[in-house]
Amino acid sequence: LAPPMDFVPIWTDQELKSSYGPATFWKVVPPPDYVALGYIVTPNHEIKPDKSVVKCVHSSFVKNGRYFHFDNHQQFLCPDKPCSYNPETGEGAFLWVHRTLKAVTSLWVSAPEESGLNSNNFFVSLNYLPPAAPPPCLKPFV
């Protein structure tokens, strides 16, 4: 395990003035040969997370996973459905979405393919589609 090199802010609710308080989603920047298993969220707009709050995993311990389908109406994960979103019907695969006149931000849940360990992490996309790269998931220990 290794600490991240940095964090990059991906989305903030600063313009929304949310009644839930401030929030920022951060992409974890791993060191070379390491991967981040997801993104993190902090309850502020300006302060980067401390590098001790998350660890990156060596790439030899991960494999490609997939994004779970999340049924927004029934509130459960549907692993047998493809990841997609239909903005006309409001049906989709994301865990959460925020729409403004300027942009769309969506969160996606990662899951292992067949074998692997689920780390229960999320990834951020700046549109209705899942991120282009498959999510990293932990390999099973043998």
PyMOL commands that set and color helices and strands:
alter all, ss='L'
color gray80, all
select helices_A, chain A and resi 51-53+59-61
alter helices_A, ss='H'
color red, helices_A
select strands_A, chain A and resi 6-12+24-29+34-35+40-42+57-58+62-67+70-71+76-77+85-86+91-92+96-99+104-112+122-125+136-138
alter strands_A, ss='S'
color yellow, strands_A
deselect
rebuild
show_as cartoon
